[in-house]
Amino acid sequence: MSTPQTGPQPEDQRPGGASSDRREGKPRFLQTIKGPLWFSFALALIGGVVATMASSGGTDNPIRFDLGLIAFGVFFMVSLVVVAMLQLAAKDNPEHLSQGSGVHRSSEELHRQAVARRKAEAQRKREEAGREEPGGTTSS
């Protein structure tokens, strides 16, 4: 289906912008971020409790909930960023990204083309040199 304003669109595109990823077995967006969120929450909870208990300075002093909440927030944000960066580092790029066309061709393909050109040029020079030798010698 194609409209003048938007151009060609895939057939399985839904009006709300959601595609049919569930049919292909891919997890939904909320399912993909639940793991890191729960891990960060648990780590932040442990860090907040430890900071709350450690900041009081003993049983004679009152418990410092303010420092515990600050530590909870810091632990949560830092651990979430670290987990997200680790996930990005571990994820492989799709195969189609290494194959480009036009200006964005992969360097491997450019290298193969340059090698083929050099081989063809060398073969052409060898053939020309082979033709010139027998006819190029004159006896006087």
Stockholm file with secondary structure:
# STOCKHOLM 1.0

chainA/1-140         MSTPQTGPQPEDQRPGGASSDRREGKPRFLQTIKGPLWFSFALALIGGVVATMASSGGTDNPIRFDLGLIAFGVFFMVSLVVVAMLQLAAKDNPEHLSQGSGVHRSSEELHRQAVARRKAEAQRKREEAGREEPGGTTSS
#=GR chainA/1-140 SS CEETTTEECCTTCCTTSCCCTGGGTCCCHHHHHHHHHHHHHHHHHHHHHHHHHHHHCSTTSCCCHHHHHHHHHHHHHHHHHHHHHHHHHHSCCCGGGGCCCGGGCCHHHHHHHHHHHHHHHHHHHHHHHHHHHHHHCCCC
#=GC SS_cons         CEETTTEECCTTCCTTSCCCTGGGTCCCHHHHHHHHHHHHHHHHHHHHHHHHHHHHCSTTSCCCHHHHHHHHHHHHHHHHHHHHHHHHHHSCCCGGGGCCCGGGCCHHHHHHHHHHHHHHHHHHHHHHHHHHHHHHCCCC
//
